[in-house]
Amino acid sequence: MVIDAANGVEEQTRRLLQVCRARNTPIITFINKLDREVRDPIDLIDEIERELGIPPIPFTWPVGMGKSFAGVFDVQRRRMRVFTPGLDRLGEEELIEGADNCAARFGAQFEEAYAQLELVAGAGESFDLERFRAGRQTPVFFGSAINNFGVQEVLDALVALAPAPKAREAIERVVEPTEPKVTGVVFKIQANMDPAHRDRIAFVRVCSGKFERGMRLVVTRTGKPVKTSSVVTFLSQRRELLDDAYAGDIIGIPNHGLLQLGDTLTEGEKLRYTGLPFFAPELFRTVEVADPLRTKQLHTGLRQLGEEGAIQVFRPVTGGALLLGAIGELQFEVVAHRLATEYGAQARLLPSKYRFARWVTCRNAETLKRFIEANAHRMAYDAADEPAFLAGHMAELQVAQEQWPDIVFHNMREHAGLVQERVAA
């Protein structure tokens, strides 16, 4: 969890933390931009606990900020990493061992920071590994990501604290990581990682077994086999062919539309993993293509970006312009840029009358059909052909809920194609 030290906890952070908390996901916090004039670190620590309901445990503490930012003190190792402006080569910073030596070097500036640290430590609770792994504590680190400063401590903590692969829930059963048969779940799809070849990589987390290159895997959604002869692993911009992988590893499978977000891969067993959510969007835009001759490219781009999860694409039941849904404004900017650069389609994003979207389900298929027909002017299908009810005001949503008590309205849906198991709101 990255927090801007100037802005503190933002709305997107609150929303994502709700999902992490529901799944007891361990969270490591990095408070960024200490090389600028930002808020007091004690204030930020207090806000994390107050707004997110998770006790923060400082693992590093900043000495100064902005132009006077001197570095961060490592609470566990009792040493200070000195900040040098303009130096962004990880591992080349100066380290000062011991609080006394730090005080001798930086004087009152360090003593003030150390007093703040002692105050926070005395008022808070001690770090507990099991509470962290259960998502009930978060280690906190400070630094400047653009300068690659304070990042090493985060990486070290990730190695030291991260839990081993755990059992994962599927609709059919719970799968243990020690099981011999290979299973995995597609959690990310990225198109055009190599623009020269227009490739499309599905990122798969291995959940159980030992994967070996060339082995036969099946997409349980379709029953179709997946070629695994060209499976790769990534490190930054580098990619290498992968021979084997184990539970917890991430592998990349090149494909051209066979795999979708949330797909489960197995050696043949029918499983559907859960735990990959789509949130109901809160911002909407209608999309038009600037050049009608590029309409095909626009639709291709939106289809692929929708499959990636970069944006939510809705097709109105009654036809007309496609509707884009997002959590933040930045998503629209990114999508417009990618449509132009990767697909050659200049898109116009126009304001929409809609402000709310809820996926709808019903135990009775006929009732759901009648609801969609009665509200066709407010209905749309998403990239997975799931029906969604659109509203311009909360009152419209509330009226629909009152008039159709058998319809369940959902503010989140799973990529696994769940129906009645979804979270309702």
GITA-V506274 format. One record per residue. N is the residue number from 0. RES is the residue in one small letter. SS is DSSP state (~ for helix, > for strand, _ for the rest). OMEGA is omega as a letter, one per 40 degrees, with the letter a starting at -180 (* if undefined). Layout:
BEGIN
n=N res=RES ss=SS omega=OMEGA
n=N res=RES ss=SS omega=OMEGA
END
This chain:
BEGIN
n=0 res=m ss=_ omega=a
n=1 res=v ss=> omega=a
n=2 res=i ss=> omega=i
n=3 res=d ss=> omega=a
n=4 res=a ss=_ omega=i
n=5 res=a ss=_ omega=a
n=6 res=n ss=_ omega=a
n=7 res=g ss=> omega=a
n=8 res=v ss=_ omega=a
n=9 res=e ss=_ omega=a
n=10 res=e ss=~ omega=i
n=11 res=q ss=~ omega=i
n=12 res=t ss=~ omega=i
n=13 res=r ss=~ omega=a
n=14 res=r ss=~ omega=a
n=15 res=l ss=~ omega=i
n=16 res=l ss=~ omega=i
n=17 res=q ss=~ omega=i
n=18 res=v ss=~ omega=i
n=19 res=c ss=~ omega=a
n=20 res=r ss=~ omega=a
n=21 res=a ss=~ omega=a
n=22 res=r ss=_ omega=i
n=23 res=n ss=_ omega=a
n=24 res=t ss=_ omega=i
n=25 res=p ss=_ omega=a
n=26 res=i ss=_ omega=i
n=27 res=i ss=_ omega=a
n=28 res=t ss=> omega=i
n=29 res=f ss=> omega=i
n=30 res=i ss=> omega=a
n=31 res=n ss=> omega=i
n=32 res=k ss=_ omega=i
n=33 res=l ss=_ omega=i
n=34 res=d ss=_ omega=i
n=35 res=r ss=_ omega=i
n=36 res=e ss=_ omega=a
n=37 res=v ss=_ omega=a
n=38 res=r ss=_ omega=i
n=39 res=d ss=_ omega=a
n=40 res=p ss=~ omega=i
n=41 res=i ss=~ omega=i
n=42 res=d ss=~ omega=i
n=43 res=l ss=~ omega=i
n=44 res=i ss=~ omega=i
n=45 res=d ss=~ omega=a
n=46 res=e ss=~ omega=i
n=47 res=i ss=~ omega=a
n=48 res=e ss=~ omega=a
n=49 res=r ss=~ omega=a
n=50 res=e ss=~ omega=a
n=51 res=l ss=~ omega=i
n=52 res=g ss=_ omega=i
n=53 res=i ss=_ omega=a
n=54 res=p ss=> omega=i
n=55 res=p ss=> omega=i
n=56 res=i ss=> omega=a
n=57 res=p ss=> omega=i
n=58 res=f ss=_ omega=i
n=59 res=t ss=> omega=a
n=60 res=w ss=> omega=a
n=61 res=p ss=> omega=i
n=62 res=v ss=> omega=a
n=63 res=g ss=_ omega=i
n=64 res=m ss=_ omega=i
n=65 res=g ss=~ omega=a
n=66 res=k ss=~ omega=a
n=67 res=s ss=~ omega=a
n=68 res=f ss=_ omega=a
n=69 res=a ss=_ omega=a
n=70 res=g ss=> omega=i
n=71 res=v ss=> omega=i
n=72 res=f ss=> omega=i
n=73 res=d ss=> omega=a
n=74 res=v ss=_ omega=a
n=75 res=q ss=_ omega=a
n=76 res=r ss=_ omega=i
n=77 res=r ss=_ omega=i
n=78 res=r ss=> omega=a
n=79 res=m ss=> omega=i
n=80 res=r ss=> omega=a
n=81 res=v ss=> omega=a
n=82 res=f ss=_ omega=i
n=83 res=t ss=_ omega=a
n=84 res=p ss=_ omega=i
n=85 res=g ss=_ omega=i
n=86 res=l ss=_ omega=a
n=87 res=d ss=_ omega=i
n=88 res=r ss=_ omega=a
n=89 res=l ss=_ omega=i
n=90 res=g ss=_ omega=a
n=91 res=e ss=_ omega=a
n=92 res=e ss=_ omega=i
n=93 res=e ss=_ omega=i
n=94 res=l ss=> omega=i
n=95 res=i ss=> omega=a
n=96 res=e ss=> omega=i
n=97 res=g ss=_ omega=a
n=98 res=a ss=~ omega=a
n=99 res=d ss=~ omega=i
n=100 res=n ss=~ omega=i
n=101 res=c ss=~ omega=i
n=102 res=a ss=~ omega=i
n=103 res=a ss=~ omega=a
n=104 res=r ss=~ omega=a
n=105 res=f ss=~ omega=i
n=106 res=g ss=_ omega=a
n=107 res=a ss=~ omega=a
n=108 res=q ss=~ omega=i
n=109 res=f ss=~ omega=a
n=110 res=e ss=~ omega=i
n=111 res=e ss=~ omega=i
n=112 res=a ss=~ omega=a
n=113 res=y ss=~ omega=i
n=114 res=a ss=~ omega=i
n=115 res=q ss=~ omega=a
n=116 res=l ss=~ omega=i
n=117 res=e ss=~ omega=i
n=118 res=l ss=~ omega=a
n=119 res=v ss=~ omega=a
n=120 res=a ss=~ omega=a
n=121 res=g ss=~ omega=a
n=122 res=a ss=~ omega=a
n=123 res=g ss=_ omega=i
n=124 res=e ss=_ omega=i
n=125 res=s ss=_ omega=i
n=126 res=f ss=_ omega=i
n=127 res=d ss=_ omega=a
n=128 res=l ss=~ omega=a
n=129 res=e ss=~ omega=i
n=130 res=r ss=~ omega=i
n=131 res=f ss=~ omega=a
n=132 res=r ss=~ omega=i
n=133 res=a ss=_ omega=i
n=134 res=g ss=_ omega=a
n=135 res=r ss=_ omega=i
n=136 res=q ss=> omega=i
n=137 res=t ss=> omega=i
n=138 res=p ss=> omega=a
n=139 res=v ss=> omega=i
n=140 res=f ss=> omega=i
n=141 res=f ss=> omega=i
n=142 res=g ss=_ omega=i
n=143 res=s ss=> omega=a
n=144 res=a ss=~ omega=a
n=145 res=i ss=~ omega=i
n=146 res=n ss=~ omega=a
n=147 res=n ss=_ omega=a
n=148 res=f ss=> omega=a
n=149 res=g ss=_ omega=a
n=150 res=v ss=~ omega=a
n=151 res=q ss=~ omega=i
n=152 res=e ss=~ omega=i
n=153 res=v ss=~ omega=a
n=154 res=l ss=~ omega=i
n=155 res=d ss=~ omega=i
n=156 res=a ss=~ omega=i
n=157 res=l ss=~ omega=i
n=158 res=v ss=~ omega=a
n=159 res=a ss=~ omega=a
n=160 res=l ss=~ omega=a
n=161 res=a ss=_ omega=a
n=162 res=p ss=_ omega=i
n=163 res=a ss=_ omega=i
n=164 res=p ss=_ omega=a
n=165 res=k ss=_ omega=i
n=166 res=a ss=_ omega=a
n=167 res=r ss=> omega=a
n=168 res=e ss=> omega=i
n=169 res=a ss=> omega=i
n=170 res=i ss=_ omega=a
n=171 res=e ss=_ omega=a
n=172 res=r ss=_ omega=i
n=173 res=v ss=> omega=a
n=174 res=v ss=> omega=i
n=175 res=e ss=_ omega=a
n=176 res=p ss=_ omega=a
n=177 res=t ss=_ omega=i
n=178 res=e ss=_ omega=a
n=179 res=p ss=_ omega=a
n=180 res=k ss=_ omega=a
n=181 res=v ss=_ omega=i
n=182 res=t ss=> omega=i
n=183 res=g ss=> omega=a
n=184 res=v ss=> omega=i
n=185 res=v ss=> omega=a
n=186 res=f ss=> omega=i
n=187 res=k ss=> omega=i
n=188 res=i ss=> omega=a
n=189 res=q ss=> omega=i
n=190 res=a ss=> omega=i
n=191 res=n ss=_ omega=i
n=192 res=m ss=_ omega=i
n=193 res=d ss=_ omega=a
n=194 res=p ss=_ omega=a
n=195 res=a ss=_ omega=a
n=196 res=h ss=_ omega=i
n=197 res=r ss=_ omega=a
n=198 res=d ss=_ omega=a
n=199 res=r ss=> omega=a
n=200 res=i ss=> omega=i
n=201 res=a ss=> omega=i
n=202 res=f ss=> omega=a
n=203 res=v ss=> omega=i
n=204 res=r ss=> omega=i
n=205 res=v ss=> omega=a
n=206 res=c ss=> omega=i
n=207 res=s ss=> omega=i
n=208 res=g ss=_ omega=i
n=209 res=k ss=> omega=i
n=210 res=f ss=> omega=i
n=211 res=e ss=> omega=a
n=212 res=r ss=_ omega=i
n=213 res=g ss=_ omega=a
n=214 res=m ss=_ omega=a
n=215 res=r ss=_ omega=i
n=216 res=l ss=> omega=a
n=217 res=v ss=> omega=i
n=218 res=v ss=> omega=a
n=219 res=t ss=_ omega=i
n=220 res=r ss=_ omega=a
n=221 res=t ss=_ omega=a
n=222 res=g ss=_ omega=a
n=223 res=k ss=_ omega=i
n=224 res=p ss=> omega=i
n=225 res=v ss=> omega=i
n=226 res=k ss=_ omega=a
n=227 res=t ss=_ omega=a
n=228 res=s ss=_ omega=a
n=229 res=s ss=_ omega=a
n=230 res=v ss=_ omega=a
n=231 res=v ss=> omega=i
n=232 res=t ss=> omega=a
n=233 res=f ss=> omega=i
n=234 res=l ss=> omega=a
n=235 res=s ss=_ omega=a
n=236 res=q ss=_ omega=a
n=237 res=r ss=> omega=i
n=238 res=r ss=> omega=a
n=239 res=e ss=> omega=i
n=240 res=l ss=> omega=a
n=241 res=l ss=_ omega=i
n=242 res=d ss=_ omega=a
n=243 res=d ss=> omega=i
n=244 res=a ss=> omega=a
n=245 res=y ss=> omega=i
n=246 res=a ss=_ omega=a
n=247 res=g ss=_ omega=i
n=248 res=d ss=_ omega=i
n=249 res=i ss=> omega=i
n=250 res=i ss=> omega=i
n=251 res=g ss=> omega=a
n=252 res=i ss=> omega=i
n=253 res=p ss=> omega=i
n=254 res=n ss=_ omega=a
n=255 res=h ss=_ omega=i
n=256 res=g ss=_ omega=i
n=257 res=l ss=_ omega=a
n=258 res=l ss=_ omega=i
n=259 res=q ss=_ omega=i
n=260 res=l ss=_ omega=i
n=261 res=g ss=_ omega=i
n=262 res=d ss=_ omega=i
n=263 res=t ss=> omega=i
n=264 res=l ss=> omega=i
n=265 res=t ss=> omega=i
n=266 res=e ss=_ omega=i
n=267 res=g ss=_ omega=a
n=268 res=e ss=_ omega=i
n=269 res=k ss=_ omega=i
n=270 res=l ss=_ omega=i
n=271 res=r ss=_ omega=i
n=272 res=y ss=> omega=i
n=273 res=t ss=_ omega=i
n=274 res=g ss=_ omega=i
n=275 res=l ss=_ omega=a
n=276 res=p ss=> omega=i
n=277 res=f ss=> omega=i
n=278 res=f ss=> omega=i
n=279 res=a ss=_ omega=a
n=280 res=p ss=_ omega=a
n=281 res=e ss=_ omega=i
n=282 res=l ss=> omega=a
n=283 res=f ss=> omega=i
n=284 res=r ss=> omega=i
n=285 res=t ss=> omega=a
n=286 res=v ss=> omega=i
n=287 res=e ss=> omega=i
n=288 res=v ss=> omega=a
n=289 res=a ss=_ omega=i
n=290 res=d ss=_ omega=a
n=291 res=p ss=~ omega=i
n=292 res=l ss=~ omega=i
n=293 res=r ss=~ omega=a
n=294 res=t ss=~ omega=a
n=295 res=k ss=~ omega=i
n=296 res=q ss=~ omega=i
n=297 res=l ss=~ omega=a
n=298 res=h ss=~ omega=i
n=299 res=t ss=~ omega=a
n=300 res=g ss=~ omega=a
n=301 res=l ss=~ omega=i
n=302 res=r ss=~ omega=a
n=303 res=q ss=~ omega=i
n=304 res=l ss=~ omega=i
n=305 res=g ss=~ omega=i
n=306 res=e ss=~ omega=i
n=307 res=e ss=~ omega=a
n=308 res=g ss=_ omega=i
n=309 res=a ss=_ omega=i
n=310 res=i ss=_ omega=i
n=311 res=q ss=> omega=a
n=312 res=v ss=> omega=a
n=313 res=f ss=> omega=i
n=314 res=r ss=> omega=i
n=315 res=p ss=> omega=a
n=316 res=v ss=_ omega=a
n=317 res=t ss=_ omega=a
n=318 res=g ss=_ omega=a
n=319 res=g ss=_ omega=a
n=320 res=a ss=_ omega=i
n=321 res=l ss=> omega=a
n=322 res=l ss=> omega=i
n=323 res=l ss=> omega=i
n=324 res=g ss=> omega=a
n=325 res=a ss=> omega=i
n=326 res=i ss=_ omega=a
n=327 res=g ss=_ omega=a
n=328 res=e ss=~ omega=a
n=329 res=l ss=~ omega=i
n=330 res=q ss=~ omega=i
n=331 res=f ss=~ omega=a
n=332 res=e ss=~ omega=i
n=333 res=v ss=~ omega=a
n=334 res=v ss=~ omega=i
n=335 res=a ss=~ omega=i
n=336 res=h ss=~ omega=a
n=337 res=r ss=~ omega=i
n=338 res=l ss=~ omega=a
n=339 res=a ss=~ omega=a
n=340 res=t ss=~ omega=a
n=341 res=e ss=~ omega=a
n=342 res=y ss=~ omega=i
n=343 res=g ss=_ omega=a
n=344 res=a ss=_ omega=i
n=345 res=q ss=_ omega=a
n=346 res=a ss=> omega=i
n=347 res=r ss=> omega=i
n=348 res=l ss=> omega=a
n=349 res=l ss=> omega=i
n=350 res=p ss=> omega=i
n=351 res=s ss=_ omega=i
n=352 res=k ss=_ omega=a
n=353 res=y ss=_ omega=i
n=354 res=r ss=_ omega=a
n=355 res=f ss=> omega=i
n=356 res=a ss=> omega=i
n=357 res=r ss=> omega=i
n=358 res=w ss=> omega=a
n=359 res=v ss=> omega=i
n=360 res=t ss=> omega=i
n=361 res=c ss=_ omega=i
n=362 res=r ss=_ omega=i
n=363 res=n ss=_ omega=a
n=364 res=a ss=~ omega=a
n=365 res=e ss=~ omega=i
n=366 res=t ss=~ omega=i
n=367 res=l ss=~ omega=i
n=368 res=k ss=~ omega=i
n=369 res=r ss=~ omega=i
n=370 res=f ss=~ omega=a
n=371 res=i ss=~ omega=i
n=372 res=e ss=~ omega=a
n=373 res=a ss=~ omega=a
n=374 res=n ss=_ omega=a
n=375 res=a ss=~ omega=a
n=376 res=h ss=~ omega=i
n=377 res=r ss=~ omega=a
n=378 res=m ss=> omega=i
n=379 res=a ss=> omega=i
n=380 res=y ss=> omega=i
n=381 res=d ss=_ omega=a
n=382 res=a ss=_ omega=i
n=383 res=a ss=_ omega=a
n=384 res=d ss=_ omega=i
n=385 res=e ss=_ omega=a
n=386 res=p ss=> omega=i
n=387 res=a ss=> omega=i
n=388 res=f ss=> omega=a
n=389 res=l ss=> omega=a
n=390 res=a ss=> omega=i
n=391 res=g ss=_ omega=a
n=392 res=h ss=_ omega=i
n=393 res=m ss=~ omega=a
n=394 res=a ss=~ omega=i
n=395 res=e ss=~ omega=i
n=396 res=l ss=~ omega=a
n=397 res=q ss=~ omega=i
n=398 res=v ss=~ omega=i
n=399 res=a ss=~ omega=i
n=400 res=q ss=~ omega=i
n=401 res=e ss=~ omega=a
n=402 res=q ss=~ omega=a
n=403 res=w ss=_ omega=a
n=404 res=p ss=_ omega=a
n=405 res=d ss=_ omega=i
n=406 res=i ss=_ omega=i
n=407 res=v ss=> omega=a
n=408 res=f ss=> omega=a
n=409 res=h ss=> omega=i
n=410 res=n ss=_ omega=i
n=411 res=m ss=> omega=i
n=412 res=r ss=> omega=i
n=413 res=e ss=> omega=i
n=414 res=h ss=_ omega=a
n=415 res=a ss=_ omega=i
n=416 res=g ss=_ omega=i
n=417 res=l ss=_ omega=i
n=418 res=v ss=_ omega=a
n=419 res=q ss=_ omega=a
n=420 res=e ss=_ omega=a
n=421 res=r ss=_ omega=i
n=422 res=v ss=_ omega=a
n=423 res=a ss=_ omega=i
n=424 res=a ss=_ omega=*
END
